Amino acid sequence: MYLAILEVFLFWGGLLVFLVSLAMYAGRTKDFKSLIEFWKPTMEMTRKEFNVNRAGLFMMIGAVAIRLVVFVTY
């Protein structure tokens, strides 16, 4: 039960943190085209924006890992 709550928290929290990092970048540079064309390596993030971005991604990856562990064990 606790893993299910943690999974949901990590996924949605990670998504929110990831979107905040993109908002930080867009607010600083006003470069909205790079947000839409995410497959092109045109974003030059600051260290803080990059760290926030990666924290959000790792939170979402952690949620997926918990989902896989729960799926395999039950």
N, C-alpha and C positions, 0 to 999 in steps of 0.2 A: 504494500500500500504506500509506504513512504517513497519507494522508488518511482512509483507512478506520479506522485505529486512532484518529486524532484525532477523527473523527466519533463513534465509540462512547464515547470518553472524555468528550467534551463533552456528549453527550446524557445519559449516566448520571450523570456528575458534576454536570451542571446540575440534573437531577432531584433528586439528593441535596441540593444546596445549597438548592433551592427548598423541599424538605420540612423542612430545618433551619430555614429562616426561619419557616415555619408553626409548627414546634415551639417556636421562640423566642417567637412571639406567644402561643401557647396556654399556655406555661409562665408567661408574665408576667401574662396577663389571666384565665386559666381560662375563656375564652370559646370553648368547643368548637362552639357552635351556628353561629358565624360561619364556621368552617372547613367545616362541612357545607353551609351555605347560602351558597356562594361567589359566587352571582350577585347577592346583595344587598350594597350598599356599606356594611357595618356594621363592618368592621375598621379600627381606628385604630392603625396600626403606628408604632413609633418610627422615627427616621431610619435607625438601624442595621438594624433588621428589614426596612425597605423596600429599602435598598441591597443586602442579602443576597438578598432576594427577586428583585430585578431582575437581579442578577448571574446567578442560576440561570436565569432566563427567557432572558437573552441568550446564555448558554451553549447552551441547548437550541435557540434560533433559529439560532445559529451551526452547530450540528450539522445542522440541516435544510438550511441554505444549502450546506454542504459536500456533503450528499447530492445536492442538485439540481445542483451544479456537476459532480460526478463522473458523475451520470446523463447530463447533456447532453454531456459531453466523450467518453464512451465509447459 
